[in-house]
Amino acid sequence: MSWIIDKDCFADKDAKPRTNSNAVGVAGPREYQGDGSELKYKFRMMDDDGEIVYYGRCDSCDDDNAFGPLDDFGTPNYGCTRIDYLINGKWEML
């Protein structure tokens, strides 16, 4: 399972990308070496108030691995509690 963050909705504009303060380009898991071009499933992560925090892409959208972005980064970095995937043009909660 691999993933990458494409948009950080709360990024610190002065922070360097690929940091906890500006997550654009953060990818996982740590051993992932790709550039994200092969990741085709779009996701968004939200906090418990329903605010969208991150948008990104993953290589899975319908199994336990699809929780990877949330478990690896969204929850520990920002407290995200939900991940949705864009399936057939509609956002669906995993």
PDB file of N, CA, C and O in Angstrom, chain B, residues numbered from 101:
ATOM      1  N   MET B 101       0.838  -1.171   0.000  1.00  0.00           N
ATOM      2  CA  MET B 101       0.000   0.000   0.000  1.00  0.00           C
ATOM      3  C   MET B 101       0.884   1.235   0.000  1.00  0.00           C
ATOM      4  O   MET B 101       1.786   1.366   0.827  1.00  0.00           O
ATOM      5  N   SER B 102       0.618   2.138  -0.935  1.00  0.00           N
ATOM      6  CA  SER B 102       1.367   3.388  -1.042  1.00  0.00           C
ATOM      7  C   SER B 102       0.397   4.540  -1.201  1.00  0.00           C
ATOM      8  O   SER B 102      -0.712   4.364  -1.704  1.00  0.00           O
ATOM      9  N   TRP B 103       0.818   5.725  -0.770  1.00  0.00           N
ATOM     10  CA  TRP B 103      -0.032   6.906  -0.836  1.00  0.00           C
ATOM     11  C   TRP B 103       0.830   8.172  -0.900  1.00  0.00           C
ATOM     12  O   TRP B 103       2.018   8.154  -0.579  1.00  0.00           O
ATOM     13  N   ILE B 104       0.190   9.273  -1.325  1.00  0.00           N
ATOM     14  CA  ILE B 104       0.856  10.577  -1.371  1.00  0.00           C
ATOM     15  C   ILE B 104      -0.179  11.669  -1.103  1.00  0.00           C
ATOM     16  O   ILE B 104      -1.336  11.545  -1.503  1.00  0.00           O
ATOM     17  N   ILE B 105       0.235  12.726  -0.435  1.00  0.00           N
ATOM     18  CA  ILE B 105      -0.628  13.878  -0.167  1.00  0.00           C
ATOM     19  C   ILE B 105      -0.441  14.887  -1.300  1.00  0.00           C
ATOM     20  O   ILE B 105       0.683  15.294  -1.595  1.00  0.00           O
ATOM     21  N   ASP B 106      -1.549  15.289  -1.936  1.00  0.00           N
ATOM     22  CA  ASP B 106      -1.521  16.265  -3.023  1.00  0.00           C
ATOM     23  C   ASP B 106      -1.867  17.675  -2.553  1.00  0.00           C
ATOM     24  O   ASP B 106      -1.372  18.656  -3.107  1.00  0.00           O
ATOM     25  N   LYS B 107      -2.715  17.775  -1.532  1.00  0.00           N
ATOM     26  CA  LYS B 107      -3.138  19.094  -1.050  1.00  0.00           C
ATOM     27  C   LYS B 107      -3.310  19.042   0.463  1.00  0.00           C
ATOM     28  O   LYS B 107      -3.948  18.138   1.002  1.00  0.00           O
ATOM     29  N   ASP B 108      -2.734  20.019   1.128  1.00  0.00           N
ATOM     30  CA  ASP B 108      -2.880  20.209   2.570  1.00  0.00           C
ATOM     31  C   ASP B 108      -3.718  21.464   2.750  1.00  0.00           C
ATOM     32  O   ASP B 108      -3.227  22.569   2.518  1.00  0.00           O
ATOM     33  N   CYS B 109      -4.956  21.319   3.153  1.00  0.00           N
ATOM     34  CA  CYS B 109      -5.885  22.445   3.247  1.00  0.00           C
ATOM     35  C   CYS B 109      -5.539  23.428   4.357  1.00  0.00           C
ATOM     36  O   CYS B 109      -6.049  24.549   4.367  1.00  0.00           O
ATOM     37  N   PHE B 110      -4.686  23.031   5.287  1.00  0.00           N
ATOM     38  CA  PHE B 110      -4.294  23.899   6.400  1.00  0.00           C
ATOM     39  C   PHE B 110      -2.786  24.127   6.422  1.00  0.00           C
ATOM     40  O   PHE B 110      -2.210  24.383   7.480  1.00  0.00           O
ATOM     41  N   ALA B 111      -2.150  24.036   5.261  1.00  0.00           N
ATOM     42  CA  ALA B 111      -0.694  24.171   5.188  1.00  0.00           C
ATOM     43  C   ALA B 111      -0.245  25.562   5.614  1.00  0.00           C
ATOM     44  O   ALA B 111      -0.883  26.566   5.297  1.00  0.00           O
ATOM     45  N   ASP B 112       0.858  25.597   6.334  1.00  0.00           N
ATOM     46  CA  ASP B 112       1.533  26.843   6.655  1.00  0.00           C
ATOM     47  C   ASP B 112       2.243  27.283   5.373  1.00  0.00           C
ATOM     48  O   ASP B 112       3.148  26.595   4.900  1.00  0.00           O
ATOM     49  N   LYS B 113       1.847  28.401   4.821  1.00  0.00           N
ATOM     50  CA  LYS B 113       2.379  28.858   3.530  1.00  0.00           C
ATOM     51  C   LYS B 113       3.890  29.100   3.577  1.00  0.00           C
ATOM     52  O   LYS B 113       4.550  29.082   2.538  1.00  0.00           O
ATOM     53  N   ASP B 114       4.437  29.325   4.762  1.00  0.00           N
ATOM     54  CA  ASP B 114       5.871  29.563   4.895  1.00  0.00           C
ATOM     55  C   ASP B 114       6.659  28.278   5.147  1.00  0.00           C
ATOM     56  O   ASP B 114       7.890  28.293   5.120  1.00  0.00           O
ATOM     57  N   ALA B 115       5.973  27.185   5.388  1.00  0.00           N
ATOM     58  CA  ALA B 115       6.654  25.919   5.675  1.00  0.00           C
ATOM     59  C   ALA B 115       7.067  25.224   4.385  1.00  0.00           C
ATOM     60  O   ALA B 115       6.397  25.340   3.359  1.00  0.00           O
ATOM     61  N   LYS B 116       8.167  24.510   4.451  1.00  0.00           N
ATOM     62  CA  LYS B 116       8.624  23.737   3.305  1.00  0.00           C
ATOM     63  C   LYS B 116       7.656  22.592   3.040  1.00  0.00           C
ATOM     64  O   LYS B 116       7.123  22.009   3.985  1.00  0.00           O
ATOM     65  N   PRO B 117       7.414  22.253   1.760  1.00  0.00           N
ATOM     66  CA  PRO B 117       6.614  21.059   1.449  1.00  0.00           C
ATOM     67  C   PRO B 117       7.282  19.807   2.019  1.00  0.00           C
ATOM     68  O   PRO B 117       8.482  19.782   2.293  1.00  0.00           O
ATOM     69  N   ARG B 118       6.457  18.769   2.185  1.00  0.00           N
ATOM     70  CA  ARG B 118       6.910  17.479   2.704  1.00  0.00           C
ATOM     71  C   ARG B 118       7.286  17.547   4.181  1.00  0.00           C
ATOM     72  O   ARG B 118       8.152  16.808   4.650  1.00  0.00           O
ATOM     73  N   THR B 119       6.616  18.454   4.911  1.00  0.00           N
ATOM     74  CA  THR B 119       6.791  18.543   6.352  1.00  0.00           C
ATOM     75  C   THR B 119       5.419  18.416   6.999  1.00  0.00           C
ATOM     76  O   THR B 119       4.401  18.450   6.307  1.00  0.00           O
ATOM     77  N   ASN B 120       5.385  18.270   8.303  1.00  0.00           N
ATOM     78  CA  ASN B 120       4.104  18.181   8.994  1.00  0.00           C
ATOM     79  C   ASN B 120       3.309  19.479   8.887  1.00  0.00           C
ATOM     80  O   ASN B 120       2.083  19.453   8.995  1.00  0.00           O
ATOM     81  N   SER B 121       3.971  20.606   8.680  1.00  0.00           N
ATOM     82  CA  SER B 121       3.291  21.892   8.552  1.00  0.00           C
ATOM     83  C   SER B 121       2.823  22.194   7.137  1.00  0.00           C
ATOM     84  O   SER B 121       1.977  23.067   6.942  1.00  0.00           O
ATOM     85  N   ASN B 122       3.356  21.490   6.152  1.00  0.00           N
ATOM     86  CA  ASN B 122       2.943  21.609   4.748  1.00  0.00           C
ATOM     87  C   ASN B 122       3.133  20.223   4.134  1.00  0.00           C
ATOM     88  O   ASN B 122       4.205  19.904   3.619  1.00  0.00           O
ATOM     89  N   ALA B 123       2.095  19.416   4.192  1.00  0.00           N
ATOM     90  CA  ALA B 123       2.206  17.996   3.872  1.00  0.00           C
ATOM     91  C   ALA B 123       2.208  17.664   2.387  1.00  0.00           C
ATOM     92  O   ALA B 123       2.288  16.489   2.031  1.00  0.00           O
ATOM     93  N   VAL B 124       2.124  18.654   1.513  1.00  0.00           N
ATOM     94  CA  VAL B 124       2.134  18.374   0.074  1.00  0.00           C
ATOM     95  C   VAL B 124       3.417  17.610  -0.273  1.00  0.00           C
ATOM     96  O   VAL B 124       4.527  18.075  -0.015  1.00  0.00           O
ATOM     97  N   GLY B 125       3.233  16.437  -0.858  1.00  0.00           N
ATOM     98  CA  GLY B 125       4.367  15.611  -1.242  1.00  0.00           C
ATOM     99  C   GLY B 125       4.759  14.564  -0.226  1.00  0.00           C
ATOM    100  O   GLY B 125       5.577  13.692  -0.520  1.00  0.00           O
ATOM    101  N   VAL B 126       4.187  14.632   0.973  1.00  0.00           N
ATOM    102  CA  VAL B 126       4.459  13.582   1.959  1.00  0.00           C
ATOM    103  C   VAL B 126       3.889  12.282   1.408  1.00  0.00           C
ATOM    104  O   VAL B 126       2.759  12.251   0.919  1.00  0.00           O
ATOM    105  N   ALA B 127       4.665  11.222   1.486  1.00  0.00           N
ATOM    106  CA  ALA B 127       4.252   9.929   0.936  1.00  0.00           C
ATOM    107  C   ALA B 127       4.548   8.835   1.947  1.00  0.00           C
ATOM    108  O   ALA B 127       5.372   8.998   2.846  1.00  0.00           O
ATOM    109  N   GLY B 128       3.873   7.742   1.781  1.00  0.00           N
ATOM    110  CA  GLY B 128       4.097   6.631   2.691  1.00  0.00           C
ATOM    111  C   GLY B 128       3.757   5.323   2.033  1.00  0.00           C
ATOM    112  O   GLY B 128       3.174   5.291   0.949  1.00  0.00           O
ATOM    113  N   PRO B 129       4.116   4.260   2.678  1.00  0.00           N
ATOM    114  CA  PRO B 129       4.885   4.202   3.914  1.00  0.00           C
ATOM    115  C   PRO B 129       6.329   4.638   3.673  1.00  0.00           C
ATOM    116  O   PRO B 129       6.700   4.951   2.541  1.00  0.00           O
ATOM    117  N   ARG B 130       7.129   4.662   4.705  1.00  0.00           N
ATOM    118  CA  ARG B 130       8.495   5.192   4.603  1.00  0.00           C
ATOM    119  C   ARG B 130       9.303   4.575   3.481  1.00  0.00           C
ATOM    120  O   ARG B 130      10.104   5.259   2.844  1.00  0.00           O
ATOM    121  N   GLU B 131       9.103   3.291   3.230  1.00  0.00           N
ATOM    122  CA  GLU B 131       9.900   2.627   2.194  1.00  0.00           C
ATOM    123  C   GLU B 131       9.408   2.915   0.778  1.00  0.00           C
ATOM    124  O   GLU B 131      10.032   2.479  -0.189  1.00  0.00           O
ATOM    125  N   TYR B 132       8.296   3.643   0.640  1.00  0.00           N
ATOM    126  CA  TYR B 132       7.781   3.978  -0.693  1.00  0.00           C
ATOM    127  C   TYR B 132       8.783   4.871  -1.416  1.00  0.00           C
ATOM    128  O   TYR B 132       9.219   5.886  -0.872  1.00  0.00           O
ATOM    129  N   GLN B 133       9.147   4.498  -2.636  1.00  0.00           N
ATOM    130  CA  GLN B 133      10.149   5.223  -3.417  1.00  0.00           C
ATOM    131  C   GLN B 133       9.588   5.851  -4.694  1.00  0.00           C
ATOM    132  O   GLN B 133      10.339   6.470  -5.447  1.00  0.00           O
ATOM    133  N   GLY B 134       8.297   5.708  -4.952  1.00  0.00           N
ATOM    134  CA  GLY B 134       7.712   6.229  -6.184  1.00  0.00           C
ATOM    135  C   GLY B 134       7.504   7.731  -6.155  1.00  0.00           C
ATOM    136  O   GLY B 134       7.785   8.395  -5.158  1.00  0.00           O
ATOM    137  N   ASP B 135       7.008   8.252  -7.265  1.00  0.00           N
ATOM    138  CA  ASP B 135       6.715   9.686  -7.375  1.00  0.00           C
ATOM    139  C   ASP B 135       5.214   9.970  -7.305  1.00  0.00           C
ATOM    140  O   ASP B 135       4.792  11.121  -7.417  1.00  0.00           O
ATOM    141  N   GLY B 136       4.420   8.936  -7.123  1.00  0.00           N
ATOM    142  CA  GLY B 136       2.974   9.089  -7.016  1.00  0.00           C
ATOM    143  C   GLY B 136       2.222   8.930  -8.322  1.00  0.00           C
ATOM    144  O   GLY B 136       0.994   8.843  -8.319  1.00  0.00           O
ATOM    145  N   SER B 137       2.931   8.890  -9.433  1.00  0.00           N
ATOM    146  CA  SER B 137       2.250   8.844 -10.729  1.00  0.00           C
ATOM    147  C   SER B 137       1.430   7.567 -10.926  1.00  0.00           C
ATOM    148  O   SER B 137       0.476   7.564 -11.704  1.00  0.00           O
ATOM    149  N   GLU B 138       1.783   6.497 -10.242  1.00  0.00           N
ATOM    150  CA  GLU B 138       1.053   5.235 -10.393  1.00  0.00           C
ATOM    151  C   GLU B 138      -0.128   5.113  -9.429  1.00  0.00           C
ATOM    152  O   GLU B 138      -0.886   4.146  -9.497  1.00  0.00           O
ATOM    153  N   LEU B 139      -0.285   6.081  -8.542  1.00  0.00           N
ATOM    154  CA  LEU B 139      -1.351   6.026  -7.538  1.00  0.00           C
ATOM    155  C   LEU B 139      -2.623   6.629  -8.129  1.00  0.00           C
ATOM    156  O   LEU B 139      -2.665   7.823  -8.427  1.00  0.00           O
ATOM    157  N   LYS B 140      -3.653   5.815  -8.299  1.00  0.00           N
ATOM    158  CA  LYS B 140      -4.809   6.277  -9.061  1.00  0.00           C
ATOM    159  C   LYS B 140      -6.077   6.514  -8.250  1.00  0.00           C
ATOM    160  O   LYS B 140      -7.022   7.108  -8.768  1.00  0.00           O
ATOM    161  N   TYR B 141      -6.129   6.075  -7.012  1.00  0.00           N
ATOM    162  CA  TYR B 141      -7.350   6.236  -6.222  1.00  0.00           C
ATOM    163  C   TYR B 141      -7.267   7.505  -5.378  1.00  0.00           C
ATOM    164  O   TYR B 141      -6.412   7.623  -4.499  1.00  0.00           O
ATOM    165  N   LYS B 142      -8.164   8.453  -5.653  1.00  0.00           N
ATOM    166  CA  LYS B 142      -8.161   9.732  -4.945  1.00  0.00           C
ATOM    167  C   LYS B 142      -8.865   9.591  -3.604  1.00  0.00           C
ATOM    168  O   LYS B 142      -9.903   8.940  -3.488  1.00  0.00           O
ATOM    169  N   PHE B 143      -8.265  10.227  -2.584  1.00  0.00           N
ATOM    170  CA  PHE B 143      -8.880  10.220  -1.256  1.00  0.00           C
ATOM    171  C   PHE B 143      -8.876  11.632  -0.668  1.00  0.00           C
ATOM    172  O   PHE B 143      -8.173  12.529  -1.134  1.00  0.00           O
ATOM    173  N   ARG B 144      -9.685  11.784   0.364  1.00  0.00           N
ATOM    174  CA  ARG B 144      -9.657  12.986   1.190  1.00  0.00           C
ATOM    175  C   ARG B 144      -9.774  12.530   2.635  1.00  0.00           C
ATOM    176  O   ARG B 144     -10.450  11.544   2.931  1.00  0.00           O
ATOM    177  N   MET B 145      -9.115  13.251   3.532  1.00  0.00           N
ATOM    178  CA  MET B 145      -9.183  12.943   4.949  1.00  0.00           C
ATOM    179  C   MET B 145      -9.773  14.131   5.685  1.00  0.00           C
ATOM    180  O   MET B 145      -9.499  15.285   5.356  1.00  0.00           O
ATOM    181  N   MET B 146     -10.593  13.828   6.691  1.00  0.00           N
ATOM    182  CA  MET B 146     -11.281  14.861   7.445  1.00  0.00           C
ATOM    183  C   MET B 146     -11.056  14.695   8.940  1.00  0.00           C
ATOM    184  O   MET B 146     -10.748  13.607   9.428  1.00  0.00           O
ATOM    185  N   ASP B 147     -11.219  15.809   9.655  1.00  0.00           N
ATOM    186  CA  ASP B 147     -11.172  15.741  11.108  1.00  0.00           C
ATOM    187  C   ASP B 147     -12.571  15.428  11.638  1.00  0.00           C
ATOM    188  O   ASP B 147     -13.506  15.253  10.857  1.00  0.00           O
ATOM    189  N   ASP B 148     -12.716  15.356  12.949  1.00  0.00           N
ATOM    190  CA  ASP B 148     -14.017  14.953  13.500  1.00  0.00           C
ATOM    191  C   ASP B 148     -15.082  16.043  13.407  1.00  0.00           C
ATOM    192  O   ASP B 148     -16.239  15.802  13.751  1.00  0.00           O
ATOM    193  N   ASP B 149     -14.709  17.240  12.946  1.00  0.00           N
ATOM    194  CA  ASP B 149     -15.695  18.292  12.669  1.00  0.00           C
ATOM    195  C   ASP B 149     -16.152  18.258  11.212  1.00  0.00           C
ATOM    196  O   ASP B 149     -16.979  19.072  10.799  1.00  0.00           O
ATOM    197  N   GLY B 150     -15.619  17.321  10.439  1.00  0.00           N
ATOM    198  CA  GLY B 150     -15.979  17.216   9.031  1.00  0.00           C
ATOM    199  C   GLY B 150     -15.198  18.138   8.117  1.00  0.00           C
ATOM    200  O   GLY B 150     -15.515  18.242   6.932  1.00  0.00           O
ATOM    201  N   GLU B 151     -14.179  18.815   8.642  1.00  0.00           N
ATOM    202  CA  GLU B 151     -13.335  19.697   7.831  1.00  0.00           C
ATOM    203  C   GLU B 151     -12.364  18.845   7.017  1.00  0.00           C
ATOM    204  O   GLU B 151     -11.691  17.968   7.560  1.00  0.00           O
ATOM    205  N   ILE B 152     -12.298  19.105   5.733  1.00  0.00           N
ATOM    206  CA  ILE B 152     -11.331  18.387   4.896  1.00  0.00           C
ATOM    207  C   ILE B 152      -9.945  18.939   5.196  1.00  0.00           C
ATOM    208  O   ILE B 152      -9.721  20.149   5.144  1.00  0.00           O
ATOM    209  N   VAL B 153      -9.026  18.046   5.506  1.00  0.00           N
ATOM    210  CA  VAL B 153      -7.667  18.425   5.866  1.00  0.00           C
ATOM    211  C   VAL B 153      -6.696  18.129   4.728  1.00  0.00           C
ATOM    212  O   VAL B 153      -5.876  18.976   4.375  1.00  0.00           O
ATOM    213  N   TYR B 154      -6.784  16.933   4.153  1.00  0.00           N
ATOM    214  CA  TYR B 154      -5.855  16.509   3.111  1.00  0.00           C
ATOM    215  C   TYR B 154      -6.598  15.879   1.939  1.00  0.00           C
ATOM    216  O   TYR B 154      -7.638  15.241   2.102  1.00  0.00           O
ATOM    217  N   TYR B 155      -6.028  16.078   0.751  1.00  0.00           N
ATOM    218  CA  TYR B 155      -6.402  15.333  -0.450  1.00  0.00           C
ATOM    219  C   TYR B 155      -5.153  14.585  -0.902  1.00  0.00           C
ATOM    220  O   TYR B 155      -4.034  15.073  -0.738  1.00  0.00           O
ATOM    221  N   GLY B 156      -5.349  13.402  -1.468  1.00  0.00           N
ATOM    222  CA  GLY B 156      -4.206  12.651  -1.955  1.00  0.00           C
ATOM    223  C   GLY B 156      -4.628  11.504  -2.839  1.00  0.00           C
ATOM    224  O   GLY B 156      -5.780  11.411  -3.265  1.00  0.00           O
ATOM    225  N   ARG B 157      -3.657  10.615  -3.113  1.00  0.00           N
ATOM    226  CA  ARG B 157      -3.894   9.447  -3.946  1.00  0.00           C
ATOM    227  C   ARG B 157      -3.253   8.228  -3.302  1.00  0.00           C
ATOM    228  O   ARG B 157      -2.258   8.330  -2.584  1.00  0.00           O
ATOM    229  N   CYS B 158      -3.851   7.062  -3.579  1.00  0.00           N
ATOM    230  CA  CYS B 158      -3.424   5.804  -2.977  1.00  0.00           C
ATOM    231  C   CYS B 158      -3.505   4.705  -4.033  1.00  0.00           C
ATOM    232  O   CYS B 158      -4.122   4.888  -5.082  1.00  0.00           O
ATOM    233  N   ASP B 159      -2.878   3.559  -3.750  1.00  0.00           N
ATOM    234  CA  ASP B 159      -2.951   2.446  -4.699  1.00  0.00           C
ATOM    235  C   ASP B 159      -4.027   1.435  -4.340  1.00  0.00           C
ATOM    236  O   ASP B 159      -4.111   0.373  -4.957  1.00  0.00           O
ATOM    237  N   SER B 160      -4.849   1.754  -3.353  1.00  0.00           N
ATOM    238  CA  SER B 160      -5.931   0.861  -2.935  1.00  0.00           C
ATOM    239  C   SER B 160      -7.084   1.709  -2.418  1.00  0.00           C
ATOM    240  O   SER B 160      -6.871   2.770  -1.831  1.00  0.00           O
ATOM    241  N   CYS B 161      -8.313   1.234  -2.641  1.00  0.00           N
ATOM    242  CA  CYS B 161      -9.459   2.005  -2.150  1.00  0.00           C
ATOM    243  C   CYS B 161     -10.538   1.138  -1.524  1.00  0.00           C
ATOM    244  O   CYS B 161     -11.563   1.661  -1.086  1.00  0.00           O
ATOM    245  N   ASP B 162     -10.334  -0.175  -1.470  1.00  0.00           N
ATOM    246  CA  ASP B 162     -11.440  -1.015  -1.024  1.00  0.00           C
ATOM    247  C   ASP B 162     -11.013  -2.200  -0.161  1.00  0.00           C
ATOM    248  O   ASP B 162     -11.683  -3.232  -0.142  1.00  0.00           O
ATOM    249  N   ASP B 163      -9.912  -2.050   0.542  1.00  0.00           N
ATOM    250  CA  ASP B 163      -9.501  -3.102   1.466  1.00  0.00           C
ATOM    251  C   ASP B 163      -8.888  -2.457   2.703  1.00  0.00           C
ATOM    252  O   ASP B 163      -8.870  -1.230   2.809  1.00  0.00           O
ATOM    253  N   ASP B 164      -8.392  -3.247   3.626  1.00  0.00           N
ATOM    254  CA  ASP B 164      -7.822  -2.694   4.856  1.00  0.00           C
ATOM    255  C   ASP B 164      -6.640  -1.775   4.583  1.00  0.00           C
ATOM    256  O   ASP B 164      -6.388  -0.852   5.357  1.00  0.00           O
ATOM    257  N   ASN B 165      -5.907  -2.014   3.492  1.00  0.00           N
ATOM    258  CA  ASN B 165      -4.771  -1.161   3.154  1.00  0.00           C
ATOM    259  C   ASN B 165      -5.190   0.266   2.826  1.00  0.00           C
ATOM    260  O   ASN B 165      -4.385   1.189   2.946  1.00  0.00           O
ATOM    261  N   ALA B 166      -6.429   0.457   2.417  1.00  0.00           N
ATOM    262  CA  ALA B 166      -6.909   1.781   2.045  1.00  0.00           C
ATOM    263  C   ALA B 166      -6.972   2.732   3.240  1.00  0.00           C
ATOM    264  O   ALA B 166      -7.105   3.942   3.058  1.00  0.00           O
ATOM    265  N   PHE B 167      -6.881   2.201   4.452  1.00  0.00           N
ATOM    266  CA  PHE B 167      -6.828   3.038   5.649  1.00  0.00           C
ATOM    267  C   PHE B 167      -5.419   3.561   5.904  1.00  0.00           C
ATOM    268  O   PHE B 167      -5.221   4.377   6.804  1.00  0.00           O
ATOM    269  N   GLY B 168      -4.439   3.105   5.127  1.00  0.00           N
ATOM    270  CA  GLY B 168      -3.042   3.477   5.331  1.00  0.00           C
ATOM    271  C   GLY B 168      -2.786   4.967   5.462  1.00  0.00           C
ATOM    272  O   GLY B 168      -2.130   5.373   6.422  1.00  0.00           O
ATOM    273  N   PRO B 169      -3.268   5.808   4.548  1.00  0.00           N
ATOM    274  CA  PRO B 169      -2.997   7.241   4.685  1.00  0.00           C
ATOM    275  C   PRO B 169      -3.528   7.815   5.996  1.00  0.00           C
ATOM    276  O   PRO B 169      -2.880   8.656   6.619  1.00  0.00           O
ATOM    277  N   LEU B 170      -4.694   7.364   6.405  1.00  0.00           N
ATOM    278  CA  LEU B 170      -5.294   7.830   7.647  1.00  0.00           C
ATOM    279  C   LEU B 170      -4.480   7.355   8.847  1.00  0.00           C
ATOM    280  O   LEU B 170      -4.141   8.145   9.728  1.00  0.00           O
ATOM    281  N   ASP B 171      -4.170   6.060   8.874  1.00  0.00           N
ATOM    282  CA  ASP B 171      -3.432   5.487   9.996  1.00  0.00           C
ATOM    283  C   ASP B 171      -1.995   5.977  10.061  1.00  0.00           C
ATOM    284  O   ASP B 171      -1.481   6.271  11.140  1.00  0.00           O
ATOM    285  N   ASP B 172      -1.346   6.065   8.901  1.00  0.00           N
ATOM    286  CA  ASP B 172       0.075   6.433   8.852  1.00  0.00           C
ATOM    287  C   ASP B 172       0.314   7.915   9.088  1.00  0.00           C
ATOM    288  O   ASP B 172       1.298   8.291   9.725  1.00  0.00           O
ATOM    289  N   PHE B 173      -0.582   8.766   8.578  1.00  0.00           N
ATOM    290  CA  PHE B 173      -0.293  10.194   8.590  1.00  0.00           C
ATOM    291  C   PHE B 173      -1.444  11.074   9.078  1.00  0.00           C
ATOM    292  O   PHE B 173      -1.241  11.927   9.941  1.00  0.00           O
ATOM    293  N   GLY B 174      -2.640  10.878   8.540  1.00  0.00           N
ATOM    294  CA  GLY B 174      -3.749  11.790   8.844  1.00  0.00           C
ATOM    295  C   GLY B 174      -4.097  11.876  10.312  1.00  0.00           C
ATOM    296  O   GLY B 174      -4.258  12.972  10.848  1.00  0.00           O
ATOM    297  N   THR B 175      -4.215  10.738  10.969  1.00  0.00           N
ATOM    298  CA  THR B 175      -4.565  10.737  12.388  1.00  0.00           C
ATOM    299  C   THR B 175      -3.417  11.243  13.257  1.00  0.00           C
ATOM    300  O   THR B 175      -3.629  12.141  14.071  1.00  0.00           O
ATOM    301  N   PRO B 176      -2.209  10.699  13.113  1.00  0.00           N
ATOM    302  CA  PRO B 176      -1.149  11.178  13.997  1.00  0.00           C
ATOM    303  C   PRO B 176      -0.727  12.629  13.748  1.00  0.00           C
ATOM    304  O   PRO B 176      -0.341  13.321  14.690  1.00  0.00           O
ATOM    305  N   ASN B 177      -0.793  13.100  12.505  1.00  0.00           N
ATOM    306  CA  ASN B 177      -0.317  14.453  12.220  1.00  0.00           C
ATOM    307  C   ASN B 177      -1.373  15.523  12.499  1.00  0.00           C
ATOM    308  O   ASN B 177      -1.038  16.601  12.988  1.00  0.00           O
ATOM    309  N   TYR B 178      -2.636  15.244  12.197  1.00  0.00           N
ATOM    310  CA  TYR B 178      -3.657  16.289  12.315  1.00  0.00           C
ATOM    311  C   TYR B 178      -4.893  15.847  13.088  1.00  0.00           C
ATOM    312  O   TYR B 178      -5.779  16.666  13.332  1.00  0.00           O
ATOM    313  N   GLY B 179      -4.978  14.613  13.468  1.00  0.00           N
ATOM    314  CA  GLY B 179      -6.166  14.141  14.168  1.00  0.00           C
ATOM    315  C   GLY B 179      -7.314  13.779  13.247  1.00  0.00           C
ATOM    316  O   GLY B 179      -8.469  13.775  13.673  1.00  0.00           O
ATOM    317  N   CYS B 180      -7.018  13.476  12.002  1.00  0.00           N
ATOM    318  CA  CYS B 180      -8.075  13.075  11.065  1.00  0.00           C
ATOM    319  C   CYS B 180      -8.734  11.791  11.565  1.00  0.00           C
ATOM    320  O   CYS B 180      -8.079  10.901  12.107  1.00  0.00           O
ATOM    321  N   THR B 181     -10.037  11.726  11.366  1.00  0.00           N
ATOM    322  CA  THR B 181     -10.806  10.577  11.847  1.00  0.00           C
ATOM    323  C   THR B 181     -11.554   9.849  10.737  1.00  0.00           C
ATOM    324  O   THR B 181     -12.203   8.832  10.979  1.00  0.00           O
ATOM    325  N   ARG B 182     -11.459  10.373   9.525  1.00  0.00           N
ATOM    326  CA  ARG B 182     -12.242   9.791   8.430  1.00  0.00           C
ATOM    327  C   ARG B 182     -11.475   9.898   7.122  1.00  0.00           C
ATOM    328  O   ARG B 182     -10.754  10.867   6.887  1.00  0.00           O
ATOM    329  N   ILE B 183     -11.641   8.886   6.273  1.00  0.00           N
ATOM    330  CA  ILE B 183     -11.075   8.914   4.930  1.00  0.00           C
ATOM    331  C   ILE B 183     -12.161   8.500   3.941  1.00  0.00           C
ATOM    332  O   ILE B 183     -12.847   7.498   4.142  1.00  0.00           O
ATOM    333  N   ASP B 184     -12.308   9.277   2.880  1.00  0.00           N
ATOM    334  CA  ASP B 184     -13.252   8.994   1.802  1.00  0.00           C
ATOM    335  C   ASP B 184     -12.460   8.776   0.525  1.00  0.00           C
ATOM    336  O   ASP B 184     -11.387   9.350   0.339  1.00  0.00           O
ATOM    337  N   TYR B 185     -13.001   7.938  -0.354  1.00  0.00           N
ATOM    338  CA  TYR B 185     -12.401   7.706  -1.669  1.00  0.00           C
ATOM    339  C   TYR B 185     -13.383   8.133  -2.747  1.00  0.00           C
ATOM    340  O   TYR B 185     -14.593   7.962  -2.602  1.00  0.00           O
ATOM    341  N   LEU B 186     -12.853   8.690  -3.829  1.00  0.00           N
ATOM    342  CA  LEU B 186     -13.669   9.084  -4.981  1.00  0.00           C
ATOM    343  C   LEU B 186     -13.888   7.848  -5.846  1.00  0.00           C
ATOM    344  O   LEU B 186     -12.969   7.362  -6.506  1.00  0.00           O
ATOM    345  N   ILE B 187     -15.119   7.350  -5.829  1.00  0.00           N
ATOM    346  CA  ILE B 187     -15.472   6.137  -6.557  1.00  0.00           C
ATOM    347  C   ILE B 187     -16.645   6.452  -7.478  1.00  0.00           C
ATOM    348  O   ILE B 187     -17.713   6.860  -7.021  1.00  0.00           O
ATOM    349  N   ASN B 188     -16.438   6.262  -8.766  1.00  0.00           N
ATOM    350  CA  ASN B 188     -17.471   6.544  -9.766  1.00  0.00           C
ATOM    351  C   ASN B 188     -17.996   7.968  -9.637  1.00  0.00           C
ATOM    352  O   ASN B 188     -19.199   8.200  -9.758  1.00  0.00           O
ATOM    353  N   GLY B 189     -17.106   8.915  -9.392  1.00  0.00           N
ATOM    354  CA  GLY B 189     -17.479  10.322  -9.334  1.00  0.00           C
ATOM    355  C   GLY B 189     -18.104  10.790  -8.043  1.00  0.00           C
ATOM    356  O   GLY B 189     -18.511  11.947  -7.944  1.00  0.00           O
ATOM    357  N   LYS B 190     -18.194   9.905  -7.028  1.00  0.00           N
ATOM    358  CA  LYS B 190     -18.794  10.287  -5.744  1.00  0.00           C
ATOM    359  C   LYS B 190     -17.835   9.943  -4.614  1.00  0.00           C
ATOM    360  O   LYS B 190     -17.162   8.913  -4.647  1.00  0.00           O
ATOM    361  N   TRP B 191     -17.781  10.821  -3.611  1.00  0.00           N
ATOM    362  CA  TRP B 191     -16.982  10.546  -2.424  1.00  0.00           C
ATOM    363  C   TRP B 191     -17.710   9.531  -1.553  1.00  0.00           C
ATOM    364  O   TRP B 191     -18.872   9.720  -1.193  1.00  0.00           O
ATOM    365  N   GLU B 192     -17.009   8.453  -1.221  1.00  0.00           N
ATOM    366  CA  GLU B 192     -17.588   7.400  -0.390  1.00  0.00           C
ATOM    367  C   GLU B 192     -16.690   7.154   0.814  1.00  0.00           C
ATOM    368  O   GLU B 192     -15.481   6.968   0.679  1.00  0.00           O
ATOM    369  N   MET B 193     -17.310   7.157   2.001  1.00  0.00           N
ATOM    370  CA  MET B 193     -16.565   6.894   3.221  1.00  0.00           C
ATOM    371  C   MET B 193     -16.155   5.428   3.267  1.00  0.00           C
ATOM    372  O   MET B 193     -16.954   4.537   2.979  1.00  0.00           O
ATOM    373  N   LEU B 194     -14.918   5.196   3.628  1.00  0.00           N
ATOM    374  CA  LEU B 194     -14.406   3.832   3.709  1.00  0.00           C
ATOM    375  C   LEU B 194     -14.921   3.149   4.964  1.00  0.00           C
ATOM    376  O   LEU B 194     -14.598   1.988   5.211  1.00  0.00           O
TER     377      LEU B 194
END
